[in-house]
Each structure stands twice: as structure tokens, then as C-alpha cells.
């Protein structure tokens, strides 16, 4: 498959990725005071949700890094000519 076709496939795939709202962001917003401080007692009360949010964020981050590394390995048409 040509480099142009690969790039077209990547762009098409990226356009289909839905927006992701991470649970960790929602939790921080939920347990923050108006001054921006976290309510550690509330965090302790929702510890299972916090653990789930952390796992979700780690997984999302790992998959994002895989996508970034894949994109970094792609060569430009100029680089292909030099090989």
C-alpha cells in the first residue's frame, strides 16, 4: 500500500474517534472546592470510583502513546525516496 493511501486511512480512522470524557476529570470537578482544593474525605468515600478513573486514564493514555508512536514511524514521501 502506498504512503498516501496509508495517510488517508489514518486520517479517516482519526476522524472517527469519538470525543472521550475521562472519569478522572469528572471526579476532580465533583470533589473540588470553589478554591480549587480537593476534598480528600470525599475522595476516600468514592475510592472505588477513583480507582476506576485511574485505570481508565492509564489505559487511554497507553493507547494514545501507541497511536503517537505509530504515527512517528510513518515516513514522508521524501524519506521514502531517500531509502
C-alpha positions as CSV (number, residue, x, y, z in Angstrom):
1,X,0.0,0.0,0.0
2,X,1.3,3.5,-0.8
3,X,2.2,6.1,1.8
4,X,-0.6,8.3,0.5
5,X,-3.1,5.5,1.0
6,X,-1.7,4.9,4.5
7,X,-2.1,8.5,5.4
8,X,-5.6,8.6,4.0
9,X,-6.5,5.6,6.1
10,X,-5.0,7.1,9.3
11,X,-6.9,10.4,8.7
12,X,-10.1,8.5,8.1
13,X,-9.6,6.5,11.3
14,X,-8.8,9.5,13.4
15,X,-11.9,11.4,12.2
16,X,-14.0,8.5,13.5
17,X,-12.5,8.7,17.0
18,X,-15.2,10.0,19.3
19,X,-14.5,12.6,22.0
20,X,-13.6,11.0,25.3
21,X,-14.6,12.5,28.6
22,X,-12.4,10.8,31.2
23,X,-14.0,9.9,34.5
24,X,-11.0,11.3,36.4
25,X,-11.7,14.8,35.2
26,X,-15.4,14.5,36.2
27,X,-14.4,13.2,39.7
28,X,-11.9,16.1,40.2
29,X,-14.6,18.6,39.3
30,X,-17.1,16.9,41.6
31,X,-14.8,16.8,44.7
32,X,-13.1,20.2,44.3
33,X,-14.0,23.2,46.4
34,X,-14.5,26.6,44.9
35,X,-10.9,27.4,45.8
36,X,-9.7,24.5,43.8
37,X,-8.8,22.3,46.7
38,X,-9.7,18.6,46.7
39,X,-12.0,17.2,49.3
40,X,-9.9,14.2,50.5
41,X,-12.6,12.9,52.7
42,X,-15.0,12.7,49.7
43,X,-12.3,11.1,47.6
44,X,-11.9,8.5,50.3
45,X,-15.6,7.9,50.2
46,X,-15.6,7.3,46.5
47,X,-12.4,5.3,46.4
48,X,-13.8,2.6,44.0
49,X,-14.7,5.3,41.5
50,X,-11.3,6.9,41.9
51,X,-9.6,3.5,41.2
52,X,-11.7,3.0,38.1
53,X,-11.0,6.5,36.9
54,X,-7.2,6.0,37.3
55,X,-7.4,2.7,35.4
56,X,-9.4,4.3,32.6
57,X,-6.9,7.2,32.3
58,X,-3.9,4.9,32.3
59,X,-5.5,2.7,29.6
60,X,-6.5,5.8,27.5
61,X,-3.0,7.2,27.9
62,X,-1.3,4.0,26.9
63,X,-3.4,3.6,23.8
64,X,-2.7,7.3,22.9
65,X,1.0,6.7,23.2
66,X,0.7,3.6,20.9
67,X,-1.0,5.8,18.3
68,X,1.6,8.5,18.6
69,X,4.5,6.1,18.2
70,X,2.8,4.6,15.1
71,X,2.4,8.0,13.6
72,X,6.0,8.9,14.3
73,X,7.2,5.8,12.4
74,X,5.5,6.8,9.2
75,X,7.8,8.2,6.6
76,X,7.2,11.2,4.4
77,X,7.2,10.7,0.6
78,X,10.7,12.4,0.6
79,X,12.0,10.0,3.2
80,X,10.7,7.1,1.1
81,X,12.7,8.3,-1.9
82,X,15.9,8.5,0.2
83,X,15.7,4.9,1.2
